[in-house]
């Protein structure tokens, strides 16, 4: 029943002990090592900016926005260069978990978890990136 | 497996990337510190001083990524007054602004964009500054150089920065106004 129009391609990654996903179309590049330039007065979850192809891109540490936990030992931290509208943002994650394809039937609403839209059958949490990065204290990590 | 939870498509509409989606509300970053930066190990600030009209002005050196010799810009039809035109900076389209309008110095910007504009003066420079939305250019009459100053030498407005003016620096050639480059672009 699920044609390609029903498929959802997800770029999955580890943050803490959970797997999260963003739309694979958002992902521009995975950067292995990034040393951001600190920014004065930036919010706590913003590490700083890096220059990517001539533009300054903020680096957001998702580990400070999502629940803490220990990632698997094999995970290698990366920065995902993601598109957000016409802007780009770097997302610091604990490790990549591959590109996964789901059908709509495999996805269920997440309820009221801040920043998480839906959860797939294998517990990949689909993020509402715009909601998560909106500068509102309600969406900071709950245990901070 | 034909059961489709209601509302999932609506959630996925938020999940999927659209180039025209709003990114407003995304954490607005101060692109670079308004405060003059200090080289490590010293307590001196570094300022880039430049001339506009008859006065001297300065921005924190850390906000400036590059100084270009002024060149004829590409005009933008109906550009609003502070915006002079755009510049192709190694592939990045960079808007160039006239800071003198913001500083209340000139009534109208001299045309320096488009094929009919005069050749820019020899001393004119474009300061490329970092902003939250990418690089932007500031058209200045001349660049004086980098000035190292002790924090105590900078006279700050009482009660914090007013407008975009961070402070005033007394110099031999007359006082130099230290400004926030982003304020000049607004």
Interface residues (C-beta under 8 A of the other chain):
Chain A: X1 X8 X22 X23 X25 X26 X39 X40 X41 X42 X43 X45 X46 X49 X53 X54 X55 X56 X58 X60 X83 X84 X85 X86 X87 X89 X103 X104 X105 X107 X108 X109 X110 X117 X118 X126 X127 X128 X130 X131 X133 X134 X135 X136
Chain B: X1 X2 X3 X4 X5 X7 X8 X9 X11 X12 X14 X15 X16 X17 X18 X19 X20 X21 X22 X23 X24 X25 X26 X27 X28 X29 X30 X31 X32 X33 X35 X89 X90 X91 X92 X130 X131 X132 X134 X135
